[in-house]
């Protein structure tokens, strides 16, 4: 059930009777097309956002992996340079 209320001072009585069947079909088709386009646009935006998020996560994961490798490499270099020389 619609909760839409007409603006004050506007009389819509008889409007349904004045609009012909062909015009109603045309309006219904235009509304359906419009809503389908909006739905598709929203879905495209949503999927695009998810793909962007996935790319960001992959980049962060790659950066974290590189940072871990750099850290481990620096740890190895420090431990090899600080170990006492064997005689």
N, CA, C and O atoms as CSV, one atom per row, in Angstrom:
chain,resi,resn,atom,element,x,y,z
A,1,UNK,N,N,0.844,-1.177,0.000
A,1,UNK,CA,C,0.000,0.000,0.000
A,1,UNK,C,C,0.890,1.240,0.000
A,1,UNK,O,O,1.855,1.327,0.759
A,2,UNK,N,N,0.556,2.179,-0.847
A,2,UNK,CA,C,1.358,3.390,-0.986
A,2,UNK,C,C,1.135,4.328,0.189
A,2,UNK,O,O,0.011,4.482,0.668
A,3,UNK,N,N,2.205,4.950,0.646
A,3,UNK,CA,C,2.108,5.927,1.726
A,3,UNK,C,C,2.291,7.347,1.181
A,3,UNK,O,O,2.383,8.314,1.937
A,4,UNK,N,N,2.342,7.445,-0.155
A,4,UNK,CA,C,2.509,8.742,-0.800
A,4,UNK,C,C,1.254,9.572,-0.608
A,4,UNK,O,O,0.134,9.077,-0.734
A,5,UNK,N,N,1.461,10.826,-0.306
A,5,UNK,CA,C,0.329,11.740,-0.162
A,5,UNK,C,C,0.517,12.893,-1.137
A,5,UNK,O,O,1.619,13.425,-1.270
A,6,UNK,N,N,-0.558,13.280,-1.820
A,6,UNK,CA,C,-0.427,14.389,-2.776
A,6,UNK,C,C,-0.154,15.700,-2.050
A,6,UNK,O,O,-0.551,15.874,-0.898
A,7,UNK,N,N,0.521,16.612,-2.724
A,7,UNK,CA,C,0.769,17.929,-2.111
A,7,UNK,C,C,-0.552,18.629,-1.796
A,7,UNK,O,O,-1.571,18.397,-2.447
A,8,UNK,N,N,-0.506,19.474,-0.801
A,8,UNK,CA,C,-1.725,20.199,-0.409
A,8,UNK,C,C,-2.202,21.075,-1.566
A,8,UNK,O,O,-1.407,21.679,-2.287
A,9,UNK,N,N,-3.494,21.122,-1.716
A,9,UNK,CA,C,-4.073,21.984,-2.748
A,9,UNK,C,C,-4.068,21.368,-4.133
A,9,UNK,O,O,-4.418,22.044,-5.100
A,10,UNK,N,N,-3.686,20.110,-4.261
A,10,UNK,CA,C,-3.651,19.449,-5.560
A,10,UNK,C,C,-4.705,18.355,-5.586
A,10,UNK,O,O,-4.772,17.518,-4.686
A,11,UNK,N,N,-5.513,18.370,-6.610
A,11,UNK,CA,C,-6.587,17.378,-6.735
A,11,UNK,C,C,-6.239,16.398,-7.843
A,11,UNK,O,O,-6.172,16.770,-9.015
A,12,UNK,N,N,-6.019,15.157,-7.472
A,12,UNK,CA,C,-5.682,14.124,-8.439
A,12,UNK,C,C,-6.880,13.228,-8.760
A,12,UNK,O,O,-6.730,12.225,-9.458
A,13,UNK,N,N,-8.038,13.574,-8.271
A,13,UNK,CA,C,-9.196,12.730,-8.537
A,13,UNK,C,C,-9.497,12.732,-10.035
A,13,UNK,O,O,-9.476,13.778,-10.684
A,14,UNK,N,N,-9.769,11.579,-10.556
A,14,UNK,CA,C,-10.096,11.450,-11.970
A,14,UNK,C,C,-8.885,11.324,-12.886
A,14,UNK,O,O,-9.056,11.109,-14.086
A,15,UNK,N,N,-7.684,11.450,-12.368
A,15,UNK,CA,C,-6.486,11.372,-13.205
A,15,UNK,C,C,-6.356,9.976,-13.819
A,15,UNK,O,O,-6.029,9.842,-14.998
A,16,UNK,N,N,-6.609,8.951,-13.028
A,16,UNK,CA,C,-6.516,7.572,-13.529
A,16,UNK,C,C,-7.427,7.374,-14.735
A,16,UNK,O,O,-7.058,6.686,-15.687
A,17,UNK,N,N,-8.604,7.969,-14.700
A,17,UNK,CA,C,-9.567,7.796,-15.789
A,17,UNK,C,C,-9.142,8.561,-17.030
A,17,UNK,O,O,-9.481,8.163,-18.144
A,18,UNK,N,N,-8.413,9.641,-16.858
A,18,UNK,CA,C,-8.031,10.491,-17.981
A,18,UNK,C,C,-6.858,9.914,-18.768
A,18,UNK,O,O,-6.705,10.219,-19.951
A,19,UNK,N,N,-6.037,9.099,-18.144
A,19,UNK,CA,C,-4.876,8.535,-18.826
A,19,UNK,C,C,-5.324,7.281,-19.569
A,19,UNK,O,O,-5.896,6.367,-18.973
A,20,UNK,N,N,-5.063,7.245,-20.856
A,20,UNK,CA,C,-5.461,6.102,-21.670
A,20,UNK,C,C,-4.617,4.875,-21.380
A,20,UNK,O,O,-3.534,4.975,-20.802
A,21,UNK,N,N,-5.121,3.711,-21.786
A,21,UNK,CA,C,-4.427,2.444,-21.533
A,21,UNK,C,C,-3.057,2.408,-22.197
A,21,UNK,O,O,-2.097,1.921,-21.600
A,22,UNK,N,N,-2.954,2.911,-23.409
A,22,UNK,CA,C,-1.662,2.872,-24.113
A,22,UNK,C,C,-0.632,3.757,-23.405
A,22,UNK,O,O,0.550,3.419,-23.337
A,23,UNK,N,N,-1.090,4.876,-22.889
A,23,UNK,CA,C,-0.184,5.770,-22.156
A,23,UNK,C,C,0.274,5.106,-20.857
A,23,UNK,O,O,1.434,5.235,-20.467
A,24,UNK,N,N,-0.635,4.397,-20.190
A,24,UNK,CA,C,-0.272,3.692,-18.962
A,24,UNK,C,C,0.773,2.615,-19.254
A,24,UNK,O,O,1.725,2.448,-18.492
A,25,UNK,N,N,0.594,1.891,-20.349
A,25,UNK,CA,C,1.563,0.850,-20.738
A,25,UNK,C,C,2.914,1.486,-21.023
A,25,UNK,O,O,3.950,0.977,-20.594
A,26,UNK,N,N,2.902,2.598,-21.747
A,26,UNK,CA,C,4.148,3.302,-22.062
A,26,UNK,C,C,4.844,3.776,-20.790
A,26,UNK,O,O,6.055,3.613,-20.644
A,27,UNK,N,N,4.090,4.354,-19.883
A,27,UNK,CA,C,4.665,4.857,-18.629
A,27,UNK,C,C,5.229,3.707,-17.801
A,27,UNK,O,O,6.296,3.829,-17.200
A,28,UNK,N,N,4.507,2.592,-17.775
A,28,UNK,CA,C,4.966,1.420,-17.026
A,28,UNK,C,C,6.281,0.891,-17.608
A,28,UNK,O,O,7.203,0.549,-16.868
A,29,UNK,N,N,6.356,0.829,-18.942
A,29,UNK,CA,C,7.581,0.359,-19.608
A,29,UNK,C,C,8.750,1.303,-19.339
A,29,UNK,O,O,9.866,0.854,-19.078
A,30,UNK,N,N,8.496,2.597,-19.401
A,30,UNK,CA,C,9.564,3.567,-19.133
A,30,UNK,C,C,10.058,3.456,-17.700
A,30,UNK,O,O,11.259,3.523,-17.440
A,31,UNK,N,N,9.114,3.285,-16.765
A,31,UNK,CA,C,9.495,3.126,-15.364
A,31,UNK,C,C,10.296,1.845,-15.177
A,31,UNK,O,O,11.316,1.844,-14.487
A,32,UNK,N,N,9.844,0.762,-15.783
A,32,UNK,CA,C,10.548,-0.519,-15.672
A,32,UNK,C,C,11.970,-0.402,-16.233
A,32,UNK,O,O,12.924,-0.871,-15.613
A,33,UNK,N,N,12.105,0.214,-17.392
A,33,UNK,CA,C,13.427,0.405,-18.001
A,33,UNK,C,C,14.325,1.243,-17.107
A,33,UNK,O,O,15.493,0.915,-16.896
A,34,UNK,N,N,13.769,2.323,-16.587
A,34,UNK,CA,C,14.529,3.204,-15.693
A,34,UNK,C,C,15.010,2.446,-14.456
A,34,UNK,O,O,16.176,2.547,-14.074
A,35,UNK,N,N,14.106,1.688,-13.835
A,35,UNK,CA,C,14.472,0.951,-12.627
A,35,UNK,C,C,15.507,-0.132,-12.927
A,35,UNK,O,O,16.411,-0.354,-12.122
A,36,UNK,N,N,15.393,-0.804,-14.064
A,36,UNK,CA,C,16.390,-1.807,-14.447
A,36,UNK,C,C,17.762,-1.172,-14.647
A,36,UNK,O,O,18.777,-1.728,-14.229
A,37,UNK,N,N,17.786,0.002,-15.293
A,37,UNK,CA,C,19.053,0.703,-15.502
A,37,UNK,C,C,19.672,1.100,-14.167
A,37,UNK,O,O,20.875,0.939,-13.961
A,38,UNK,N,N,18.851,1.618,-13.266
A,38,UNK,CA,C,19.357,2.000,-11.943
A,38,UNK,C,C,19.910,0.794,-11.197
A,38,UNK,O,O,20.962,0.873,-10.564
A,39,UNK,N,N,19.192,-0.322,-11.277
A,39,UNK,CA,C,19.637,-1.537,-10.611
A,39,UNK,C,C,20.964,-2.012,-11.194
A,39,UNK,O,O,21.876,-2.380,-10.453
A,40,UNK,N,N,21.069,-2.003,-12.510
A,40,UNK,CA,C,22.317,-2.417,-13.163
A,40,UNK,C,C,23.465,-1.478,-12.810
A,40,UNK,O,O,24.581,-1.925,-12.550
A,41,UNK,N,N,23.188,-0.171,-12.802
A,41,UNK,CA,C,24.225,0.798,-12.427
A,41,UNK,C,C,24.687,0.562,-10.994
A,41,UNK,O,O,25.884,0.589,-10.705
A,42,UNK,N,N,23.728,0.329,-10.100
A,42,UNK,CA,C,24.077,0.083,-8.704
A,42,UNK,C,C,24.902,-1.187,-8.556
A,42,UNK,O,O,25.873,-1.225,-7.799
A,43,UNK,N,N,24.506,-2.232,-9.290
A,43,UNK,CA,C,25.241,-3.492,-9.227
A,43,UNK,C,C,26.650,-3.309,-9.776
A,43,UNK,O,O,27.613,-3.830,-9.213
A,44,UNK,N,N,26.769,-2.567,-10.875
A,44,UNK,CA,C,28.081,-2.309,-11.469
A,44,UNK,C,C,28.963,-1.527,-10.500
A,44,UNK,O,O,30.140,-1.847,-10.332
A,45,UNK,N,N,28.398,-0.508,-9.866
A,45,UNK,CA,C,29.152,0.278,-8.889
A,45,UNK,C,C,29.594,-0.589,-7.713
A,45,UNK,O,O,30.723,-0.473,-7.235
A,46,UNK,N,N,28.696,-1.459,-7.254
A,46,UNK,CA,C,29.004,-2.328,-6.125
A,46,UNK,C,C,30.138,-3.289,-6.477
A,46,UNK,O,O,31.082,-3.456,-5.706
A,47,UNK,N,N,30.037,-3.915,-7.644
A,47,UNK,CA,C,31.077,-4.866,-8.073
A,47,UNK,C,C,32.386,-4.136,-8.298
A,47,UNK,O,O,33.448,-4.640,-7.934
A,48,UNK,N,N,32.322,-2.950,-8.895
A,48,UNK,CA,C,33.534,-2.156,-9.097
A,48,UNK,C,C,34.201,-1.820,-7.773
A,48,UNK,O,O,35.426,-1.871,-7.658
A,49,UNK,N,N,33.400,-1.479,-6.780
A,49,UNK,CA,C,33.936,-1.183,-5.448
A,49,UNK,C,C,34.594,-2.400,-4.825
A,49,UNK,O,O,35.644,-2.294,-4.193
A,50,UNK,N,N,33.970,-3.560,-5.008
A,50,UNK,CA,C,34.550,-4.794,-4.472
A,50,UNK,C,C,35.881,-5.109,-5.153
A,50,UNK,O,O,36.833,-5.533,-4.498
A,51,UNK,N,N,35.945,-4.898,-6.473
A,51,UNK,CA,C,37.189,-5.149,-7.197
A,51,UNK,C,C,38.287,-4.193,-6.743
A,51,UNK,O,O,39.441,-4.594,-6.591
A,52,UNK,N,N,37.931,-2.937,-6.527
A,52,UNK,CA,C,38.906,-1.967,-6.025
A,52,UNK,C,C,39.421,-2.389,-4.653
A,52,UNK,O,O,40.618,-2.312,-4.377
A,53,UNK,N,N,38.496,-2.838,-3.792
A,53,UNK,CA,C,38.893,-3.292,-2.462
A,53,UNK,C,C,39.843,-4.477,-2.539
A,53,UNK,O,O,40.834,-4.535,-1.811
A,54,UNK,N,N,39.536,-5.426,-3.429
A,54,UNK,CA,C,40.384,-6.607,-3.573
A,54,UNK,C,C,41.786,-6.207,-4.057
A,54,UNK,O,O,42.790,-6.730,-3.573
A,55,UNK,N,N,41.839,-5.273,-5.020
A,55,UNK,CA,C,43.146,-4.804,-5.498
A,55,UNK,C,C,43.937,-4.159,-4.363
A,55,UNK,O,O,45.137,-4.393,-4.221
A,56,UNK,N,N,43.253,-3.342,-3.556
A,56,UNK,CA,C,43.927,-2.696,-2.427
A,56,UNK,C,C,44.454,-3.735,-1.434
A,56,UNK,O,O,45.574,-3.619,-0.937
A,57,UNK,N,N,43.633,-4.752,-1.151
A,57,UNK,CA,C,44.056,-5.794,-0.209
A,57,UNK,C,C,45.252,-6.566,-0.755
A,57,UNK,O,O,46.189,-6.869,-0.015
A,58,UNK,N,N,45.223,-6.888,-2.058
A,58,UNK,CA,C,46.343,-7.604,-2.660
A,58,UNK,C,C,47.618,-6.763,-2.609
A,58,UNK,O,O,48.702,-7.280,-2.340
A,59,UNK,N,N,47.476,-5.468,-2.869
A,59,UNK,CA,C,48.633,-4.579,-2.828
A,59,UNK,C,C,49.190,-4.519,-1.409
A,59,UNK,O,O,50.403,-4.590,-1.213
A,60,UNK,N,N,48.309,-4.388,-0.419
A,60,UNK,CA,C,48.752,-4.328,0.977
A,60,UNK,C,C,49.425,-5.637,1.389
A,60,UNK,O,O,50.432,-5.635,2.097
A,61,UNK,N,N,48.850,-6.759,0.933
A,61,UNK,CA,C,49.435,-8.067,1.254
A,61,UNK,C,C,50.838,-8.178,0.625
A,61,UNK,O,O,51.773,-8.670,1.255
A,62,UNK,N,N,50.959,-7.717,-0.607
A,62,UNK,CA,C,52.260,-7.752,-1.289
A,62,UNK,C,C,53.265,-6.868,-0.554
A,62,UNK,O,O,54.408,-7.268,-0.330
A,63,UNK,N,N,52.829,-5.665,-0.181
A,63,UNK,CA,C,53.700,-4.749,0.561
A,63,UNK,C,C,54.129,-5.371,1.889
A,63,UNK,O,O,55.293,-5.277,2.277
A,64,UNK,N,N,53.186,-6.007,2.582
A,64,UNK,CA,C,53.506,-6.623,3.868
A,64,UNK,C,C,54.521,-7.746,3.670
A,64,UNK,O,O,55.454,-7.890,4.460
A,65,UNK,N,N,54.339,-8.541,2.616
A,65,UNK,CA,C,55.286,-9.625,2.319
A,65,UNK,C,C,56.674,-9.084,2.030
A,65,UNK,O,O,57.670,-9.630,2.505
A,66,UNK,N,N,56.743,-8.013,1.252
A,66,UNK,CA,C,58.040,-7.401,0.950
A,66,UNK,C,C,58.682,-6.845,2.212
A,66,UNK,O,O,59.893,-6.966,2.395
A,67,UNK,N,N,57.891,-6.240,3.080
A,67,UNK,CA,C,58.425,-5.698,4.328
A,67,UNK,C,C,58.964,-6.816,5.221
A,67,UNK,O,O,60.000,-6.654,5.866
A,68,UNK,N,N,58.257,-7.951,5.257
A,68,UNK,CA,C,58.724,-9.088,6.055
A,68,UNK,C,C,60.040,-9.600,5.489
A,68,UNK,O,O,60.975,-9.879,6.241
A,69,UNK,N,N,60.119,-9.726,4.157
A,69,UNK,CA,C,61.375,-10.194,3.541
A,69,UNK,C,C,62.528,-9.237,3.837
A,69,UNK,O,O,63.635,-9.678,4.148
A,70,UNK,N,N,62.276,-7.934,3.743
A,70,UNK,CA,C,63.315,-6.944,4.031
A,70,UNK,C,C,63.758,-7.053,5.491
A,70,UNK,O,O,64.949,-6.984,5.795
A,71,UNK,N,N,62.786,-7.223,6.387
A,71,UNK,CA,C,63.090,-7.327,7.802
A,71,UNK,C,C,63.945,-8.566,8.073
A,71,UNK,O,O,64.951,-8.494,8.779
A,72,UNK,N,N,63.534,-9.703,7.504
A,72,UNK,CA,C,64.285,-10.939,7.710
A,72,UNK,C,C,65.691,-10.814,7.144
A,72,UNK,O,O,66.654,-11.274,7.758
A,73,UNK,N,N,65.811,-10.197,5.983
A,73,UNK,CA,C,67.127,-10.004,5.366
A,73,UNK,C,C,68.005,-9.122,6.258
A,73,UNK,O,O,69.186,-9.410,6.454
A,74,UNK,N,N,67.423,-8.047,6.798
A,74,UNK,CA,C,68.211,-7.159,7.659
A,74,UNK,C,C,68.587,-7.875,8.962
A,74,UNK,O,O,69.670,-7.646,9.501
A,75,UNK,N,N,67.703,-8.738,9.468
A,75,UNK,CA,C,68.010,-9.515,10.672
A,75,UNK,C,C,69.178,-10.457,10.401
A,75,UNK,O,O,70.088,-10.584,11.221
A,76,UNK,N,N,69.145,-11.117,9.241
A,76,UNK,CA,C,70.228,-12.040,8.896
A,76,UNK,C,C,71.548,-11.295,8.766
A,76,UNK,O,O,72.588,-11.768,9.225
A,77,UNK,N,N,71.500,-10.128,8.137
A,77,UNK,CA,C,72.732,-9.346,7.951
A,77,UNK,C,C,73.266,-8.873,9.298
A,77,UNK,O,O,74.475,-8.897,9.529
A,78,UNK,N,N,72.380,-8.447,10.181
A,78,UNK,CA,C,72.814,-7.994,11.500
A,78,UNK,C,C,73.410,-9.139,12.303
A,78,UNK,O,O,74.441,-8.985,12.957
A,79,UNK,N,N,72.748,-10.289,12.244
A,79,UNK,CA,C,73.242,-11.415,13.039
A,79,UNK,C,C,74.577,-11.930,12.491
A,79,UNK,O,O,75.427,-12.387,13.255
A,80,UNK,N,N,74.757,-11.858,11.186
A,80,UNK,CA,C,76.034,-12.340,10.631
A,80,UNK,C,C,77.146,-11.337,10.878
A,80,UNK,O,O,78.303,-11.731,11.031
A,81,UNK,N,N,76.826,-10.050,10.921
A,81,UNK,CA,C,77.874,-9.041,11.143
A,81,UNK,C,C,78.198,-8.908,12.632
A,81,UNK,O,O,79.306,-8.496,12.978
A,82,UNK,N,N,77.273,-9.243,13.509
A,82,UNK,CA,C,77.534,-9.075,14.943
A,82,UNK,C,C,78.084,-10.340,15.570
A,82,UNK,O,O,78.505,-10.297,16.727
A,83,UNK,N,N,78.104,-11.472,14.864
A,83,UNK,CA,C,78.634,-12.705,15.458
A,83,UNK,C,C,80.153,-12.605,15.530
A,83,UNK,O,O,80.789,-12.077,14.617
A,84,UNK,N,N,80.730,-13.112,16.615
A,84,UNK,CA,C,82.192,-13.036,16.787
A,84,UNK,C,C,82.896,-13.892,15.733
A,84,UNK,O,O,82.417,-14.957,15.343
A,85,UNK,N,N,84.017,-13.402,15.300
A,85,UNK,CA,C,84.805,-14.129,14.294
A,85,UNK,C,C,85.439,-15.349,14.953
A,85,UNK,O,O,85.969,-15.270,16.062
A,86,UNK,N,N,85.377,-16.459,14.262
A,86,UNK,CA,C,85.963,-17.700,14.812
A,86,UNK,C,C,87.462,-17.703,14.538
A,86,UNK,O,O,87.913,-17.255,13.484
A,87,UNK,N,N,88.222,-18.211,15.492
A,87,UNK,CA,C,89.665,-18.262,15.350
A,87,UNK,C,C,90.129,-19.638,15.075
A,87,UNK,O,O,91.329,-19.867,14.926
